Amino acid sequence: MASVNKAPQRDLDTVPKRLKYLADHYPEREIFICVSKDTRDAFTAVRLLQLAEKFAARLVRQGFRHGDVIANTLPNSPERVVADVGLMLAGCTGMNGQILMADGSDFLGSSWKARCNGVILCPENWSAAWQMLGPSITDRHAGLFSPMSHEQVPDLTTAVLVWPRQSALHRPSFLEELEACEEDPPNLDLCQPEDVLYVLTTSGNTGYSKLIPHTHKEVIEIAAPVYLGPAGTATVNTANVVKVFNVRPLGWVGGSPFKTYVLGEVRVMVDTLTTQGHCDVTDILAGIKREKCSTGFVMPLEVEALLDHMTQEEIKDFRLKVIITGGQPIKRRQVARALLLSETVVVAYASSEAGLIAFKAYQDATKFEDFCGGKLVRGMAIRVVADNDQDCPCGVIGKILIKGPGVFRGFFNRHNTPDPSDASAFTSDGWYRTEDFGWFSATADGSQELYALGRAKDVISRDGIHLYPGWLEAKVIQHKDVIDVCILPYHKICAIVKTSPDSQLDEDGLRSFCHNMFLGNTNDNYVPVPDYYKILRGKDFPETATGKPNLHALRKIAEKSFGANELAPHFKA
């Protein structure tokens, strides 16, 4: 682990103060590096603050006030980083504004709930946000700020138009305009530790995005569990600075640059504003190799894409020191595949509501057991409970509850505070119900490790027996041609698998493989062999913006393939 500054930093209790500390003490350190195949744009804390302060001053002069909520729809880019930090400096609350649903219902519902006052848009036709919200702009020829009106979100009255550097229009880009203007920097005390810094959104697989607020205090706790100094406060990394490559969207928990803001960790990412929102495997490889990154946050599906590309292009000189992975129940085969690209694989169990919860490092896949999330990070408390909320013994599956200083305190709903969902999301004594199933396992040294099996709502009930999709997924993925698999929680079990484009595996072969996994009569209801099989090759397998299997899209594929009338009436929500 990198050494850290041992001096207590209790006065650095907001993110802007921590960025100012980095700018004052490490002015030459590049903390954000945005790359594409042909470009590199690096930001020290000094440069980032200078640009963000000018944007914050413009926001304040425009009339935005402390606590106003502004959604940011920009993809990963220097513009996104500057805008997010500018919102903090202005005392506003940033909200993840990325759109996943085709009709925009996730964004509009979230914006209504948050009573969004503004939205940051890239006014280019390739942007889904611009396609949806552009017609609501009342003056498209305005400068940085334009009035807007949307009947579903009446509080949304201002659009911030961020022109990219490669825009065909003959006008200064967002960054060029900020670099050229003179503005007095805002007071860092515009935000306080208990103010909501950012509102994260869920991935939207269910079609409904819950809003998860985190205060400055919580963000510092989320960033710091592995880096706490002797005084119990988060300390800035001062030596052995590691470049971490991460293409996760900045507005999601896996991509949130909290460690960069709080600890000075160097974040390398693909500038997807220059690539019109796209990021492919060649961008990832080029960025990692050019910046000589030693660590990468790489999801299992991206591991397979990298391995396929390296095989096709006969690339043999690529290897990381560490791959961090997670975001879904992890199986041994996925760890083994990741170890082909790195010396060490760190499996992490995390959530938008709490940040990192548990993790463990592996250099040998045979040491990994399916679904192991590792040991708890400092300060995190976890219980595994039965339906009556009584604690389960080690080895017994139950529902995972968490509590800790970085855990959010309730959903964000400015129309109805507290949000009605809070009543079912928390126990009476404040434990958050993660909706995950898992169990504890005792280790040789007397400690415990957490295993996370998957979502409780996905459990299939047959003849009084609970069947866990994650358990069956771990069996199916053992087939040599299967890259990933999703077991969908219908009354009749549906298995959708991803294979490489050139795989010869067909549904009959997959069915035979699955039936041979069981000794009993596979016609019995209690034997969890799939009833339906679907093979998707290569890019036909849908993924979310965060690199996970897109369950919402997979359910649509299953219902179209096998009949909604056959599946939907028995669907267990």
N, C-alpha and C positions, 0 to 999 in steps of 0.2 A: 504494500500500500504506500502511496506517495506520502512524504512527510508534509506536515501542515504547520502553519503559523500557530505557535502555542499561546500567543497573547489572547486573552478573552476579548470578545468583540460584542459584548452585550448591547452596546450602543448602536450597533449596525442592525437595527430591528426592522428595517424595511428594505425592499429590493433596490430602490433608487440609492439608498445610503450605501449598500454593498457595491453597487456599480461605481459609485463615486470613490469608494475605498480602492477598488481595483484600478480606477483611472489615476488616482494619486500615487499609489505604491507600485503599480506594475504598468506604467504607461505604454511600454513597448510590446506587451503581450497581445497577440492576436487571439481574441476569444471566440469570434465567429468567422468562419471561412466558408464562403459560398462559391461553389464551383459548377461548371458545366464542362462539356467536352472541350470548349475553346476559351473559357473565361475563368478568372479567379478574382474574387472581391473579398478582401479581408478587413475585419473591423477590430481595432483595439477598443477597450472600454472608453478611451478618450474620444475617438472618432464617433463611436456609437452614441455616447452621451451628447456630444456637440450637435449631431443631427437630430436626435430625439428631443433635446431641449427646445430646438427651434420649432419642431412639430407641436410639442406641448404648448408652447407659447401661442402658436396659431390657433390651437383648439380653445384655449382659454379666451383669446380675443374674439373667437367666433361665438362665444357664449356658452360653451360646455362648462358644466359645474362639477364640483366634487361629488362623486358617486354616480354620475351619469354613466349609462351602459352603452358601449359602442362595440358592435360586432365587427370582427375582422375576417373578411372572406378571402384575403390574399393567400396564395400558396407559398410554400417555403421560398424565401428570397431575402435579399438585404432589405427590400422595401417592407416586408412583413416584420422583420426584427425591429427596424427603426420605428415603425408604426406602433407595434406592441409596447415598446419601451416609452414612446411618447405618451401613450395613454396612461401609463403608470405615473409619469412625471406630472401629468396634468391633474392627477387625483381621480381620474376616471376608472371605471371598471371595464376591462376588456372581456370579450366573449368570443369563443370559437364560432365562426360563422360559416364553416364549410357546409356545403349542401350535398347530401347523399341521395335523397329521394327525388325521383324524376319530377314530381309535382311541386317540389320545394316545401312540402308540408312540414318537414323537420325544422327547417330554418324559420319559417313563418311562425310555427307554434312556439319555438324557443324564444324568438324575438318578442312575441306578444307577452309571453310569461315574464320575460325579463324587463318588459317595458323599455325596449331598446330605443335610445334617443338618436343614434346614428349608426351608419354602416360604412365600412371602408371597402371600396370596390375598385377593381381594375376594369376600366371601360373598354374592354376588348371583346369581340364577338365570341371568342373561344371560351370565355369565362361563363360558367353556368350561373354564377351569381349575377353577372351583368345581364345575361339573357332573361333572367327572372325579374330583376329589379330595375333594369334600365328603363322600361316603360313608365316607372313611377317617378323618374327624375323630371322635374319641371323645367330645368334649364341646363341642357346638355352643353352649352357653351360657357358655363360658369368655370371658374378657376378650380382651386383645390376643393372648395366647398360648393355644394349645390343643394337647393331645397328639393324635397321630395315628399310624396304623399302616397300612402298605401292603406287601403281600406281595412285590411286585416290586422295591421299593426299601426294604430293611430298615433302612437308616441314616436314613431320613426319618421323624423322630419328633416334630417340632414344626411346627405351622402358625401363621403370624402373620396374624391376621385384621384386615384393613384396611377398616374401614367407611367408605364414601364420605360426603361431606357431605349428599347428597340422599337418603340412606337413609330408608326409611319407618319404620324402627324408632326407638323413643324411647330413644336412647342417644347419647352423644357420638361424633362421628366421630373418625377416626384423628388428624387434625390438631388438632381441638378438644381431644382428650385430651392431646396433647403440649404444646399451648400452656398448658394449665391446670396441668400437673404441674411439680414441682421436682426436678431431677436434677443431680448433680455431673457436669460434662463429663469425658469420658475423656481420657487422655493421648494426644496426637498421635503419640507414638512407638510406639503399639500396632502400627503397620504400618511396614515398611521398604521401601526402593526395590526390592529383589528379590522382595518378596512379590507373589503373584498378586492383582491388584486386581479383575479381572473376567474372566469366561469368556464369550466370544461364541459363538454357534452359527451354523451355516450356515443358508441359507434353507430347506433341506429339500426342494428339488425332486426329489432322488433318493429321498426317504423316509428318509434317514439323516442325522442332524445330527452333524457332527464338532464337537468342543469345542476352542475356540481360546483359550488363556489369554494374558493380557497382564499383565505386571508394572507397578508404578507407573512404573518407569524407562522401559519401552516405551511406555506411554500418553503420557508427556511427550514422547517422541520422535515418536510418531504425531501428536500435536496440533501440533507445533512446526516442521515442516520448512520452512515458508515464513517463519517468524518467529524464526529464530535470531539472537541478538545477536552482537556482535563477539567475545565470549568463547566462542561456541559453545554457549551455554545458552539454553533457552527463556525468553523475556521476556514480561512481562505487557503487554498492549495498554493504552496510557494516553491515547490521543487518537483522534479520528475514529471513535468506537465505532459499529459497524455492527450493526443488528438483522438477524439471519439467521432467516428463516422456514423451518422444517423439520418436516414431519409424519412423517418416517421414525421407526419404533419406536426407543425409546431403547436397547433391547438389541441392535440390529443395528449393524454398523460404520458405515453411512451415517447413522444417527441417534444414535450414541454422542456424548454432549456433552463429549467430551474437551477440545475447544478452549475451552469455557465454563469447565470446571474449571481448566484449566492457564493459559489466556491471558485469561480474562475476557470472551470473546466473548459477546454477548447472544443468547440462544436464545429464539425465539418459536415456540410450538407450540400445537396444538389440544388442549384438555383432553378427552381421549376417555373419561375415567372418568365425566364428567357426561353424555356422549352414549352410554353403554353400549357403548363400544368402536368406535363408528362415527365416520368423518370423511368428509364429502362436500365437493364443490367449493364450496358456499356457505360452509362453515366456513373453507376455505382463503382464499377471497376476502375474507371479513369480517375474518379475522385479519390478513392482509397490509395491508389498507386502514386498519384501525383503528390498528394499531401503526406505520403508515407505514414498513414494512420496505422496504429498498432491495435486499435480496438474498434469493433464495429457492432452496432445494434442491428442484428440481422434476424428476420423472422424465418421460420422453417420453410415457407414457400419460396422466399428469396434465396435461401441456401441452395435449393434445388435449381432455381433459375441460374445462379452463378455456376454451379457445377456443370449444368448442361452447356452453358455458353463456353466455359473453359474447355470442355471436351471438344466442342465443335471447332473452336478457334485454336486448339492445341496449345492452350496457355498452361504453363507448368511452373511459373515462377511466382505464383500468387499465394500468400499465406499470411494470415493475421496472427497476432499473439493471443488475442481474446475475442471471442464472439459472445455477445450477450443476447439471449433469446428468451421468449416467453409469449404472453398474450393469449395463450390457449393451453390446454392440458398437453404437456410435452411427453413424447414417448421415446424409448431408448433408441430406436432406429433414427429418429430425428437428431438426437445428440451425436450418434455415430457419424451421420452425414455431415453435421457441422464441424466435427473434429477433422474432417478431410480438408477443411479450409482454415483451421486455426489450431494453435497448440492447446488452448483451454476454452471450454465452453462454460459460461455462467448461465444457469437456468434461474430465471427470476419469476416470482409470483407477485403481481402488483395489481393495483386497481386505480381507477380515476378518483375514487373517494378517499384514498389513503396514500397513493404513491407506492413505493417499494415496501413490501410486507415481509418477504422471505427470499433467500437466494442461496445458491451453492455452486461451487466451481468444480469442473470435472476435466480430467485429462485422459480418462479411460471410460468408454461408454459402458463397459461391463459393470462398472461401479454404480451406474445410474439405474434407478428403479423407476418404472413408468409413473408419471404424475408427481414425482417428488419436487416440491417447491423449495426445499432447503430449510435452513434455520432462520428464525425470526430476526429481523433487524432490531437494533437497540431501540427501546422505548415502545415497541409494538407489543400489544397483548392480544392473544387469540384464544377463543374457546371453540370447541366442536361440540354441538349440542343435538339432542334428539328433538322430536316434534314438541315435547313438553318443556323445552328449553333447559333440561337437565344435562349436565356434562356427560359426554360419552367417554368410556375408557379408551386407552390406547388401542389402536387397531380397529375400532368400530367407526363406521361411516356415519357422519352427521352433517349438520349445516354449520358453516363457518361464520363466526361472529368476530368482529375486530374492534379494538379501541386503542387510541394512542393520540399523541399531541398533534400529529399531522392529519388525522382523520377529520373529514368535513363534518359540520354540525347539523346539516339539514339542507334539503334541496332549495334552489334559488327560485323564488316565485314572488315577484313584486305585486302581483294581483291578489295573492292569498298567502300571507306569511303567518305562521309556517305553512309550507306546502302540505296538502292533505296526505301526500305519500309518506311524509315523515312518520306518521303514526304506525304504519306497518314496517317501515324501514329500520326502526330502532326499537330496542327493548326498553322497558320502563326504567332501567338503570343505565341507559346510554350506550349500549353495545349496538354497533351497526351490523345489520344482517346482510352479508355479501351476496346471498342467493346462490352461493357455491356449495357443493358437497365436497367433503374431504375427510381426512382422518390424521391423527398423530401417530407417529411410530417412534418407539424408544431406540436410542442409539447406544453403542457400546460404552460411550463415556457418560451415560446417564442423562444426556440431554434429549430433546425431542425434535423431530423434523416433521414439517407439515407436508401433506400430500393433498393436491387439489384435483378433484376428479371431473369437475365440470358444473354446469348450471343445474340447480335443483329443479327448475321448471322443465328440464329436458328429460327427466327420469320417466321411464316407461313402466307402467303397472300392468302385469299380466297375472291373472289368477292369484292376486294377493302378493305377488313377488315383484320386487323392484329390480328393474334392469337399467344399468348405467351405460349410456352411450359411450362414454370415454373408455370403459373397460373393453367393449367390443371393438372400438376404433384401434386400440392398442394391439388387438389380435389381427385385424384385417391389414394393418399397415406393415405387418411382417412379410406380406407378399412382396417379392423382389421388384415387381413392376409398379407398386403402389407408392406414390409420393406423399399423398395426404388423403384422408378419408373423413367424411362426416356421416354419422349415424343420426338420422332425423327422427324426432320423437313422435312418430305416428303410432296408432294402435298396431298397424302392420309395419314392421321395421323396414326402413328404407336406407340403403347404403349407397352414397355417391362418392366415388373415388376419383382422384386425379392421377393420371399416368403421364409419362413423357409422350410427345407427339408420335414417336415411332414405335411405341409399345404395341405388341400383338395381343395383349390381354383383351378378352371379350367378356361379355356378361356371363356366358356359360362357364368359362374358366374361373371367373371370380366366384360364381355360385358354388362350383365344385370345391374350390379352396376353402370357402367358409363352411360348407357342410362337413368337410373332413376335419375341421377344428374340434368337432364335438363327437363324443362317444355315444351319446344317447340318441333317441329317436328325434330327429330334427322336425318332425311334424307336431311334437308336443309344444304347447304354448309356453311352457317354462324354459324351453331351450331357446336362447336368444339369437338364433340364426336369422339373418335378414330375409324378408319376404320379397323385396324388390332391390334391383341393382341398376346402377347407372354409372357408366364410365365417361369421364370428360378428359380430353387429352390437352395437355399444354395450357394455353391461354383461354381455353373454353371453360376452365374451372374459375368461377368468379371469386374475386377477393375484395375486401373492403379497402378503404383508403389507408387503413393502418396495417395492411399486409396480412390480415387474417382471412380464413374462409368466410365468404359472405353468406351467412345462414338464410337471410331473407331471400336472396336470389336463388339459393339452392332449393329452398322450399317451393318457390315458383316453378323451378325446373322439374322437381319431383311431381308436383300436382299436374303439370302439363303432360309429363311423360306417362304417368300411371293413372291419371284421372282424379280430378278434385273430389268427385262424388265418392270415390273409393277411399280416399285418404282423409279429406277435411273433416267429415263428421266425427272421426275418432281422434282428431288432433288434440294432444294434451298440451294446453298453453302453459 
